[in-house]
C-alpha cells in the first residue's frame, strides 16, 4: 500500500522518467549527471511512496510494469511542461550557460579543439561540453544539445543543416613517394574493424583487397602517426593530415568519395540563445575552412 503520510517528491519522478526513457541505470545516470546508485535510490523511493513496482529488472535493463507505464503516461507531460518553462527562461537569459556538443573524436581532436577560442572570446558566459566518442549520443534523449555527424540525418524530427563536405586521401612519409616510384608495392595502414562498421574501412577493403596492412587501429590518430613515421600509407581526413606535419599526399589511383558533415539539434532548442550561438559559430567555422575540410 502507498504511504499515505508521505508527500510525493517531484524529483523522484525525474529519475523515474529518465530510467524509463533509457532502460538502464548507467544511461539514466549520465543524463542526470549523478551516479547509478542515486537513480536506483530515487526510483525505489518513488515505488515506496506509490506502493507499486514500476519496473521489472531484466538482464538487459529495466522494463516498465503496467503500473510503471501508467505513471509514465502521467509523468511525461509534467516533464515536458517543466522543460518548456526552462526553455522560456533560456530564451530570455542571454548567452550564458552550458551547451553540450557531440561529434567524432577525430573531428574534435584535430579540427575543433584548436579553433574554439573565438567562441569563448565572443561569449565568455558560455560553457561548452564536447563529448567525443564512437557511440552516437542521442539528441532525442537529451544526451546532447548539438551533434556534428557524418551523413544526412535519419531522424526527421531533428533540425539540421549541411555545414561541410569532408574529403580524405592517402598520406604517408615523403620516403614512400620514392619507394612507390621504384616499384615497391604499397603497404597500407588499415582499420581495426571489430566494432561497428566504418565506411572508410569498408571502402578500403573493397578497393584494396590485396596490399599488406602493416598496422591496424580504430584510432585515426594512431594511423596518422604510423603513416608519418614511415610504417605505411594511411587513408586520412584531409584536415587530420594537415594537422600533422610530415605527411604528404600519395596517389594510389583511387579516391574515397567525400562525406557530408551535418549539424543537428532538437527543434525545441533552435530559439535558445546559447544553443543558437554555438550552432551558428560551428556553421561559420566549417564554412570558413571549407578548403581544408574538403
C-alpha positions as semicolon CSV with decimal commas, in nm:
position;residue;x (nm);y (nm);z (nm)
1;X;0,000;0,000;0,000
2;X;0,121;0,354;-0,062
3;X;0,245;0,559;0,230
4;X;-0,046;0,799;0,286
5;X;0,161;1,014;0,522
6;X;0,435;1,085;0,270
7;X;0,434;1,376;0,024
8;X;0,539;1,280;-0,325
9;X;0,888;1,409;-0,411
10;X;0,865;1,551;-0,762
11;X;1,237;1,498;-0,811
12;X;1,181;1,122;-0,784
13;X;0,966;1,147;-1,096
14;X;1,259;1,293;-1,292
15;X;1,468;0,989;-1,209
16;X;1,181;0,757;-1,292
17;X;1,124;0,919;-1,635
18;X;1,496;0,905;-1,716
19;X;1,515;0,534;-1,631
20;X;1,201;0,464;-1,830
21;X;1,350;0,653;-2,128
22;X;1,691;0,484;-2,127
23;X;1,621;0,143;-1,974
24;X;1,948;0,125;-1,778
25;X;2,072;0,287;-1,459
26;X;2,402;0,392;-1,616
27;X;2,238;0,573;-1,910
28;X;1,986;0,747;-1,686
29;X;2,269;0,849;-1,453
30;X;2,462;1,001;-1,743
31;X;2,164;1,212;-1,844
32;X;2,104;1,335;-1,489
33;X;2,477;1,369;-1,408
34;X;2,456;1,153;-1,095
35;X;2,578;0,803;-1,011
36;X;2,366;0,497;-1,081
37;X;2,309;0,433;-0,711
38;X;2,128;0,768;-0,685
39;X;1,898;0,674;-0,971
40;X;1,821;0,339;-0,808
41;X;1,756;0,503;-0,471
42;X;1,524;0,771;-0,609
43;X;1,321;0,522;-0,812
44;X;1,291;0,294;-0,509
45;X;1,167;0,591;-0,307
46;X;0,900;0,663;-0,567
47;X;0,790;0,299;-0,569
48;X;0,764;0,307;-0,189
49;X;0,558;0,627;-0,198
50;X;0,323;0,484;-0,461
51;X;0,313;0,134;-0,317
52;X;0,371;-0,019;-0,659
53;X;0,650;-0,181;-0,853
54;X;0,726;0,036;-1,155
55;X;0,996;-0,171;-1,327
56;X;1,085;-0,531;-1,397
57;X;1,462;-0,570;-1,363
58;X;1,580;-0,788;-1,652
59;X;1,920;-0,898;-1,777
60;X;1,920;-0,630;-2,049
61;X;1,790;-0,347;-1,831
62;X;1,470;-0,213;-1,679
63;X;1,126;-0,265;-1,837
64;X;0,814;-0,082;-1,724
65;X;0,543;-0,275;-1,546
66;X;0,180;-0,195;-1,621
67;X;0,178;0,037;-1,320
68;X;0,501;0,196;-1,441
69;X;0,356;0,265;-1,784
70;X;0,053;0,429;-1,627
71;X;0,276;0,652;-1,415
72;X;0,491;0,738;-1,718
73;X;0,183;0,844;-1,912
74;X;0,112;1,095;-1,634
75;X;0,472;1,199;-1,564
76;X;0,595;1,256;-1,921
77;X;0,371;1,562;-1,982
78;X;0,488;1,702;-1,647
79;X;0,850;1,671;-1,762
80;X;0,768;1,841;-2,091
81;X;0,595;2,125;-1,907
82;X;0,899;2,173;-1,684
83;X;1,129;2,178;-1,987
84;X;0,903;2,433;-2,156
85;X;0,943;2,662;-1,854
86;X;1,321;2,623;-1,869
87;X;1,327;2,694;-2,241
88;X;1,124;3,010;-2,187
89;X;1,374;3,122;-1,925
90;X;1,660;3,030;-2,158
91;X;1,524;3,250;-2,435
92;X;1,543;3,547;-2,202
93;X;1,862;3,462;-2,016
94;X;2,119;3,582;-2,269
95;X;2,426;3,399;-2,391
96;X;2,535;3,207;-2,086
97;X;2,512;2,854;-1,955
98;X;2,603;2,506;-2,074
99;X;2,583;2,368;-2,428
100;X;2,663;2,001;-2,483
101;X;2,811;1,905;-2,821
102;X;2,881;1,557;-2,952
103;X;3,097;1,467;-3,251
104;X;3,359;1,216;-3,359
105;X;3,689;1,206;-3,173
106;X;3,900;1,277;-3,481
107;X;3,697;1,589;-3,567
108;X;3,706;1,713;-3,208
109;X;4,078;1,645;-3,160
110;X;4,218;1,763;-3,491
111;X;3,977;2,036;-3,604
112;X;3,756;2,178;-3,329
113;X;3,993;2,181;-3,032
114;X;4,228;2,445;-3,176
115;X;3,953;2,670;-3,313
116;X;3,722;2,739;-3,019
117;X;3,899;3,043;-2,871
118;X;3,695;3,295;-3,078
119;X;3,372;3,147;-2,941
120;X;3,493;3,190;-2,582
121;X;3,604;3,546;-2,655
122;X;3,272;3,633;-2,817
123;X;3,055;3,471;-2,547
124;X;3,257;3,436;-2,224
125;X;2,949;3,323;-2,031
126;X;2,907;3,008;-2,239
127;X;3,027;2,670;-2,111
128;X;3,084;2,401;-2,374
129;X;3,089;2,026;-2,310
130;X;3,239;1,832;-2,602
131;X;3,167;1,460;-2,595
132;X;3,389;1,286;-2,850
133;X;3,328;0,914;-2,872
134;X;3,235;0,643;-3,118
135;X;2,889;0,596;-2,968
136;X;2,640;0,838;-3,117
137;X;2,478;1,029;-2,834
138;X;2,104;1,074;-2,872
139;X;1,967;1,425;-2,912
140;X;1,614;1,293;-2,869
141;X;1,707;1,151;-2,527
142;X;1,876;1,482;-2,437
143;X;2,224;1,331;-2,410
144;X;2,347;1,630;-2,612
145;X;2,217;1,961;-2,746
146;X;2,408;1,974;-3,076
147;X;2,561;1,699;-3,287
148;X;2,810;1,715;-3,573
149;X;2,764;1,393;-3,766
150;X;2,873;1,246;-4,097
151;X;2,589;1,173;-4,338
152;X;2,238;1,310;-4,374
153;X;2,018;1,271;-4,063
154;X;1,788;0,973;-4,041
155;X;1,571;1,131;-3,769
156;X;1,335;1,375;-3,943
157;X;1,237;1,524;-3,607
158;X;1,576;1,695;-3,574
159;X;1,662;2,036;-3,712
160;X;1,971;2,009;-3,931
161;X;2,189;2,166;-4,193
162;X;2,482;2,051;-4,402
163;X;2,785;2,251;-4,286
164;X;3,078;2,094;-4,473
165;X;3,199;1,831;-4,715
166;X;3,476;1,619;-4,564
167;X;3,739;1,493;-4,804
168;X;4,005;1,228;-4,746
169;X;4,309;1,091;-4,920
170;X;4,610;0,869;-4,881
171;X;4,904;1,009;-4,687
172;X;5,245;0,883;-4,581
173;X;5,601;0,987;-4,504
174;X;5,779;1,150;-4,804
175;X;6,001;0,844;-4,844
176;X;5,703;0,648;-4,972
177;X;5,691;0,853;-5,291
178;X;6,040;0,729;-5,383
179;X;5,961;0,372;-5,277
180;X;5,650;0,360;-5,496
181;X;5,836;0,522;-5,787
182;X;6,099;0,248;-5,755
183;X;5,829;-0,016;-5,799
184;X;5,775;-0,118;-5,437
185;X;5,424;-0,240;-5,359
186;X;5,223;-0,012;-5,129
187;X;5,182;-0,113;-4,767
188;X;4,864;0,020;-4,612
189;X;4,778;0,124;-4,259
190;X;4,429;-0,010;-4,202
191;X;4,131;-0,003;-3,973
192;X;4,061;-0,234;-3,681
193;X;3,703;-0,336;-3,759
194;X;3,593;-0,546;-3,461
195;X;3,347;-0,271;-3,366
196;X;3,066;-0,114;-3,571
197;X;3,130;-0,092;-3,946
198;X;3,340;0,208;-4,052
199;X;3,252;0,339;-4,401
200;X;3,616;0,421;-4,476
201;X;3,725;0,072;-4,373
202;X;3,458;-0,085;-4,593
203;X;3,572;0,122;-4,891
204;X;3,941;0,039;-4,843
205;X;3,865;-0,332;-4,805
206;X;3,663;-0,327;-5,127
207;X;3,904;-0,120;-5,335
208;X;4,235;-0,253;-5,197
209;X;4,193;-0,621;-5,114
210;X;4,549;-0,732;-5,190
211;X;4,801;-0,488;-5,031
212;X;4,956;-0,579;-4,699
213;X;4,830;-0,396;-4,388
214;X;5,131;-0,312;-4,171
215;X;4,932;-0,152;-3,888
216;X;4,566;-0,171;-3,791
217;X;4,392;0,060;-3,545
218;X;4,049;0,203;-3,472
219;X;4,219;0,535;-3,393
220;X;4,271;0,789;-3,668
221;X;4,550;0,947;-3,459
222;X;4,737;0,617;-3,437
223;X;4,702;0,561;-3,812
224;X;4,824;0,913;-3,891
225;X;5,124;0,883;-3,658
226;X;5,220;0,545;-3,800
227;X;5,199;0,687;-4,153
228;X;5,413;0,988;-4,060
229;X;5,675;0,754;-3,915
230;X;5,702;0,560;-4,240
231;X;5,518;0,240;-4,146
232;X;5,283;0,260;-4,442
233;X;5,021;0,460;-4,627
234;X;4,703;0,566;-4,444
235;X;4,365;0,689;-4,562
236;X;4,310;1,005;-4,357
237;X;4,070;1,301;-4,350
238;X;4,239;1,598;-4,516
239;X;4,209;1,811;-4,202
240;X;4,389;1,546;-3,997
241;X;4,674;1,517;-4,247
242;X;4,710;1,896;-4,246
243;X;4,731;1,900;-3,866
244;X;5,020;1,652;-3,852
245;X;5,343;1,786;-4,010
246;X;5,549;1,532;-4,200
247;X;5,273;1,376;-4,409
248;X;5,249;1,407;-4,786
249;X;4,971;1,307;-5,024
250;X;5,014;0,974;-5,201
251;X;4,836;0,890;-5,527
252;X;4,717;0,529;-5,529
253;X;4,481;0,584;-5,821
254;X;4,159;0,581;-5,623
255;X;3,983;0,847;-5,417
256;X;3,734;0,797;-5,135
257;X;3,405;0,977;-5,213
258;X;3,363;1,279;-4,983
259;X;3,119;1,269;-4,692
260;X;2,880;1,541;-4,581
261;X;2,903;1,682;-4,230
262;X;2,571;1,781;-4,074
263;X;2,494;1,995;-3,773
264;X;2,188;1,867;-3,588
265;X;1,989;1,991;-3,291
266;X;1,650;1,939;-3,134
267;X;1,378;2,171;-3,271
268;X;1,291;2,290;-2,919
269;X;1,645;2,429;-2,882
270;X;1,655;2,626;-3,207
271;X;1,547;2,950;-3,037
272;X;1,753;2,907;-2,719
273;X;2,018;3,183;-2,746
274;X;2,317;2,992;-2,611
275;X;2,248;2,688;-2,832
276;X;2,181;2,908;-3,134
277;X;2,508;3,093;-3,077
278;X;2,714;2,773;-3,068
279;X;2,534;2,628;-3,370
280;X;2,592;2,947;-3,571
281;X;2,959;2,959;-3,468
282;X;3,016;2,597;-3,575
283;X;2,840;2,659;-3,906
284;X;3,057;2,960;-3,986
285;X;3,371;2,781;-3,867
286;X;3,314;2,493;-4,105
287;X;3,228;2,722;-4,395
288;X;3,538;2,936;-4,333
289;X;3,754;2,624;-4,353
290;X;3,579;2,451;-4,639
291;X;3,901;2,422;-4,839
292;X;4,079;2,247;-4,551
293;X;3,788;2,015;-4,479
294;X;3,718;1,922;-4,838
